[in-house]
Amino acid sequence: MSELTKKIQEGVVRAAAELYGAELPAKQAVIQPTRKDFEGDFTAVMFPLTRLARKKPEQIGEEVGQWLVSHLDEIDRYNVVKGFLNLVVADSYWTTFVQQHVADASFGRFPATGQKVMVEYSSPNTNKPLHLGHIRNILLGWSISRILEAAGHEVIKTQIINDRGIAICRSMVAWKRWGNGATPESTGKKGDHLVGDFYVLFSKKFEEEYAAWQQTEEAERVFAERHKEGQTREEFFKAFKNRYFNEFSELGAEAREMLRRWEAGDEETLRLWRMMNDWVLEGFEETYRKLGVSFDKTYFESDTWQLGKEIIEEGLAKGVLHKDGKRVWVDLSNIGLGEKTIIKSDGTSTYTSQDLGTARMRYEEFGFHKMIYVVGDEQISHFQGLFEILRRLGEPYAEGLYHLAYGMVDLPTGRMKSREGTVVDADDLIEEVIAEARKHAEERGEIAELPREAQDDIVRKIGMAALKFFIIKVNPRKRMTFDPSESVDMQGQTGPYVQNAYVRIQSVLRKADACDADRATAYSALQEGERELVKQLYQYPEIIETAAREYDPSHVANYAYNLARAFHKFYHDYPILKAESEEARAFRLELSRMVARVLADAMDLLGIEMPDRM
């Protein structure tokens, strides 16, 4: 709640006491922004006072409105529409606000809360490059980390690299069989792309093996023995693929044997694993640099996969977990998940067992108050189960765990699939949006006179803004479609559109002669467009507070767009450098300067840089 909103709320409570001798709880003094089709800045809802005053809401609105105008210097006038008291804030309040905050670098920042928050994001597998889905994950994690910092929290940014398991072994088997000693240096490929190619190759070879096996007598016998009544041969073998991999496949057996040797510490297997993992990790770091993100701490699944053993033993002793042979399970019927396996019947661990141990280790290491897992919404039930188990175990951090679930990202051509090689790699997508930005810049021709290096820097900033903004502006919980060409549209709800407002202001400021900013204090009668801009600037701290509370950076993105749109309209409607008076000119320059600063700050929270020219 803003300072002015709180002051109006307190005023309504005091008015109720003085006018009606009634004690109105502050939470019932509802103050909200005035609807655009009515005059006013804030609206006080009068209906809660009808029972206390025993008058019609319209009459109460008149009486409370008169009281507020006479007691609060910030309120200039009012109007009543049924039970809604619309309050118009005095121009002097808005002009003073601009003068106080135009050079305030801390505007929109909150004091330290003493709360420590860990945010886990990215957390890729080392069997393929980062792709479009990872980009959404990374951008959400990075931006929510920055927003939480702005809200006053201490933030630890972390990832866990999933660098072990059967998927990793698929790539290793393919390289060993068909790689012919290929390296990033010998092929000229980024290491993560090279390893990803072998992951796809394994899947291709497996599909060929499976298709050939289906023509064998053994496949016919399996079909005859195991198919369900009415199930066609095609339906059976489509559903049987995973069991074939585990029971009959030569490639599957080789991958499983490689995993067994890895877990047994076979040195030859570990050397191959380290070599290919290093290739991928170097590739990841290059992509992270392009995206402008980093981490305070990186964990590796190869180090954490057995951490859950101690906590599982505690769970068994407490009766929270149960054991049948080697299998360990938990009954999660109370949250609709039934029985969940923690340790498999062959004694191998699951992601739940690993995550139990990792959560405790992180708490012991950092003592966080909250832990945010940025993971796709296909893992909702996994985290529901994990959090419930930790609550039952009495872990002190359990109530502070949160799963920031986000929807899948599609392309205009449809859904992506890693094993089929139809995923759009993050590096390729970054190159594509930068190429789109370059094409638009060349068409406009406004930076053609700059040195090539400066042009490249501007184009990179525009392209990355297009990519990041287009993804972040969507509520994380919604599935979305990313369109590279639409993302760079200068007229749409895009990052370049917001950047253009900032660039326009920089152009105005460069052209302005030395201006006596003190002249702005004499400007007292605001125009509607000026008032609208100031009101939007005033909302910025509340936007950050809301985005941090809801773990939703789309609030900041959409705020930046709305502020940019309001400035573009203001720029069109009101002269700045040739304003009607020196006072108006000085104020509009100060107002423009504050808009630019807030736009740059908001976009920085989203990981977006602002160019000075476009």
ABEGO torsion letter per residue (X at the ends): XBAAAAAAAAAAAAAAAAAAGBBBBAAABBBBBBBAABBEABBBBAAAAAAAAGBBAAAAAAAAAAAAAAABAABABBBBBEABBBBBBBAAAAAAAAAAAAABAABGBBBBAGBBBBBBBGGBBAABBBBAAAAAAAAAAAAAAAAAAAAGBBBBBBBBBBABEAAAAAAAAAAAAAAGGBBAAAAGBBAAAAAAAAAAAAAAAAAAAAAAAAABAAAAAAAAAABBBGBBAAAAAAAAAAAAAAAABAAAAAAAAAAAAAAAGBAAAAAAAAAAAAAAAAAAAAAAAAAGBBBABBBBAAAAAAAAAAAAAAAAAAGABBBBEABBBBBAAAAGAEBBBABBAAGBBBAAAAAAAAAAAAAAAAGBABBBBBBBAAAAAAAAAAAAAAAAAGBAAAAABBBBBBBBBBBAAEBBBAAAGABBBAAAAAAAAAAAAAAAAAAAGAAAABBAAAAAAAAAAAAAAAAAAAAAABBAABBBBBBAAAAABAABBBAAAAAAAAAAAAAAAAABBBBBAAAAAABABBBAAAAAAAAAAAAAAAAAAAAAAAGBAAAAAAAAAAAAAAAAAAAAABBAAABABAAAAAAAAAAAAAAAAAAAAAAAAAGBBBBABX
